[in-house]
Every structure is written in structure tokens, then in C-alpha cells.
Amino acid sequence: MDSTQNKYEGRFDNSNIIKKTIFSLITVATPKTSDEYAWSCVKNLLIELKNTYPFLKYIRIGNIETLDYRIDDINITLEINSVSPDELGRAIQDIIDLLKKRLGKKAGYFFLQEFKQVLGEEYHSIIKRMGVDLRLIELKNQLYGFDEDYKIKDRADTNIAFLEKNGI
């Protein structure tokens, strides 16, 4: 792939992918909180992650008070298309992981499944090839107690770990 213009499926570039990903995350988070909270949470995450991923400066969300809460409220400059897929994938993974943590119990157990559904199979396939592993995020959250309805158990006789719903 040409490093100045990363294209996926012959028609999507980094700007399409990050815009759709961010909007899908906000779409899933909004019913669990509010439009304003979901949008401001993502906007703040983008600002916080700029030290780690300087290319996030190419993504702008306008003034929260004046947004129409549509995908067009996410502005992305074309410079983001020069970012490598692996680097963009790491940023997407961190954005998803941190948003889920920020929402805490409000996100609910099915947050990632809902996100995957809203994102759509085509985009999910693309971010997966970029290194975004939704299952890994889910397992990490369960491991570190972010999904408190589940806990990790292991069977001494087989040395296999598994998740068990609390109270069962």
C-alpha cells in the first residue's frame, strides 16, 4: 500500500474509517448517557491521546453546545491518510478501550457487540486488519474488573481459564 494514501477495499481511506469508527462509538454510547456526554467524552479522549498519537490533531469535533450530533460534526483533514494502518489501528484500539472504561457500568456488557453492529461488518473487517481486536478489549475489561458481572475462574485439573457470571 502507498504510505501517502492508505486505501482499503479499494474505496475506504483512513479518514473514512476513523470518522465511521468515532461516530459508531458515539452512536452506541449516546443511549447509555446523553448526546452531549458521549460527544464530549470522545472529544476529550482525542485531545488526551494526542501526545501518544500526534496524528489525532487531524480530527476535530466542534463546540459541543452547537453540534447537530451528526457524522458531519466530525471533521478530519486528509493528512490522516498518510498515517500507517498499524498506527491508526493502535489509536482506534485505545479510543475504544478508553471510552468503554470511561463509561464504566453505563457501557454495559454488550457495548462492544453493539459497536460492532453499528460499525458494520465491512468496517469491522477493515479495523480488524488494522490490528483492532474487540475481543481482546472485552477480555481485558473482564480481567481487570470493568465488567463486574463476570469473573475469571480456572479449573485446576485442566489449567484452563474461563469466564463465569457472578451469582451462578
C-alpha positions in Angstrom: 0.0 0.0 0.0 1.2 3.5 -0.8 2.1 5.2 2.5 0.6 8.5 1.4 -2.8 7.1 0.6 -3.9 4.1 2.5 -7.0 2.6 0.8 -9.0 -0.4 2.0 -11.4 -2.5 -0.1 -10.3 -0.1 -2.9 -12.5 2.7 -1.7 -12.1 3.5 2.0 -9.2 5.6 3.3 -8.1 6.4 6.9 -10.3 9.4 7.1 -13.4 7.3 6.2 -12.5 4.6 8.7 -11.7 6.8 11.7 -14.8 9.0 11.1 -17.1 6.0 10.9 -15.5 4.4 13.9 -15.8 7.5 16.1 -19.4 8.1 15.0 -20.3 4.5 15.7 -18.8 4.7 19.2 -20.7 7.9 19.9 -23.9 6.3 18.5 -23.6 3.4 20.8 -22.7 5.5 23.9 -25.4 8.1 23.5 -28.4 6.0 24.6 -26.4 5.0 27.7 -25.6 8.6 28.6 -26.6 11.6 26.5 -25.6 13.2 23.2 -23.6 15.8 25.0 -21.8 13.4 27.3 -20.9 10.9 24.6 -19.6 13.6 22.2 -17.6 15.4 24.8 -16.2 12.2 26.2 -14.9 11.2 22.7 -13.6 14.7 22.1 -11.7 14.7 25.4 -10.2 11.3 24.6 -8.9 12.6 21.3 -7.3 15.5 23.0 -5.8 13.3 25.7 -4.4 10.8 23.2 -2.7 13.5 21.0 0.6 13.0 23.0 0.6 9.3 22.1 -0.8 9.7 18.6 0.1 13.1 17.2 -2.0 12.5 14.1 -5.2 12.7 16.1 -4.7 16.5 15.7 -6.2 15.9 12.2 -9.6 15.0 13.9 -11.8 17.9 15.1 -15.1 17.8 16.9 -16.7 21.3 17.1 -18.1 23.1 20.1 -20.3 20.6 21.9 -23.0 23.2 22.6 -23.5 23.9 18.9 -23.3 20.3 17.5 -26.1 18.8 15.5 -24.9 15.3 16.7 -24.4 14.0 13.1 -21.4 12.4 11.5 -20.7 15.7 9.7 -19.8 17.2 13.1 -16.6 15.1 12.9 -14.1 16.9 10.7 -11.0 15.1 9.5 -8.2 16.6 7.4 -6.8 14.4 4.6 -3.4 14.4 6.2 -4.6 11.5 8.3 -4.5 9.4 5.1 -0.7 9.3 5.4 -0.8 7.5 8.7 0.1 3.8 8.6 -2.7 1.3 9.1 -1.0 -0.2 12.1 -0.5 3.1 13.9 -4.1 4.2 13.2 -5.3 0.8 14.4 -3.5 1.2 17.7 -5.1 4.6 18.2 -8.6 3.2 17.4 -8.0 0.3 19.8 -7.0 2.8 22.6 -10.0 5.1 21.8 -12.5 2.1 22.0 -10.8 0.7 25.2 -10.7 4.1 27.0 -14.2 5.1 26.0 -15.6 1.8 27.4 -13.6 2.4 30.6 -14.9 6.0 30.9 -18.4 4.9 30.5 -17.9 2.2 33.1 -21.1 0.3 34.0 -23.1 2.6 31.8 -21.5 1.0 28.8 -22.9 -2.4 29.7 -21.7 -5.8 28.9 -22.8 -5.7 25.2 -21.2 -2.3 24.4 -18.6 -3.9 22.0 -21.1 -6.1 20.3 -23.4 -3.1 19.8 -20.5 -1.1 18.5 -19.6 -3.9 16.0 -23.2 -4.0 14.8 -23.4 -0.2 14.3 -20.0 0.0 12.7 -21.0 -2.7 10.2 -19.2 -5.8 9.1 -17.2 -4.1 6.3 -15.7 -1.5 8.6 -15.2 -4.1 11.3 -13.3 -6.3 8.9 -11.1 -3.3 8.0 -10.2 -2.2 11.5 -9.6 -5.8 12.4 -7.0 -6.0 9.7 -5.5 -2.8 11.2 -4.9 -4.6 14.4 -8.1 -3.6 16.3 -9.2 -6.6 18.4 -12.5 -6.1 20.0 -12.4 -9.5 21.7 -9.1 -8.5 23.4 -10.6 -5.3 24.7 -13.5 -7.3 26.1 -11.2 -9.8 27.8 -9.0 -7.1 29.2 -12.0 -5.3 30.7 -13.3 -8.6 32.2 -9.8 -9.4 33.5 -9.4 -6.0 35.2 -12.9 -5.9 36.6 -14.6 -3.4 34.3 -17.4 -5.9 33.6 -18.0 -6.8 37.2 -20.9 -9.2 36.4 -18.3 -11.7 35.3 -15.2 -13.1 36.9 -12.3 -15.3 35.7 -12.3 -18.8 37.0 -9.8 -21.6 36.3 -10.0 -25.3 36.6 -7.1 -26.8 38.4 -7.4 -30.2 36.7 -7.1 -28.7 33.2 -5.3 -25.4 33.8 -7.9 -23.7 31.6 -9.3 -20.3 32.5 -12.9 -19.3 31.7 -15.4 -16.6 32.5 -18.2 -17.2 34.8 -21.2 -14.9 35.5 -21.3 -13.9 39.2 -24.1 -15.5 41.1 -24.3 -18.6 39.1 
